[in-house]
Amino acid sequence: MPKRILIADDDEVLREVIRRFLESHTTCEVCGEAVNGADAIAKAETLNPDLILLDYLMPGMNGIETGAVLKAMMPEVPVILFTGEDSWAIQSAAMSAGIKAVVPKPQMGRLAGRVVSLLD
C-alpha cells in the first residue's frame, strides 16, 4: 500500500504541480489537498495521511502555525514546510514547531528525496 500525502497550499496550480511531481518521483499517493491551515487540520483528521506537506504562506494560519497544531494532533506524522521564503528564522521556527524538514520551493527537486527519507 503506498504512503499517503496531504498537500496544503492556497495555490491550486501549485498543488497540482506538487501532486504530479510527487506521484511521478515517489511511490506515494496524494490522498488530499487543502487550501489553508484550517482545511489541512480538518482533512488530516479524516484522511490520516502518512506525511503532510504545508505551504508557509497561507491565508489564516501560516504553515508553521498549522504544523504545530498538526504535530500536537498527530505527533507520529512527519510534516514538511514548503516555502518560497527560505530563511534561517523560518527554518528555526519550523523546527521548534516540530516540522521535520523545510524545502525551498525553488528547490522542488529536493522534495521527493525528503518525502522518501521521512517515510522510510
Secondary structure, DSSP 8 states (H G I E B T S, - for coil): ---EEEEE-S-HHHHHHHHHHHHHHSS-EEEEEESSHHHHHHHHHHH--SEEEEESS-SSS-HHHHHHHHHHH-TTS-EEEEESS--HHHHHHHHHTT--EEEEGGGTHHHHHHHHHHH-
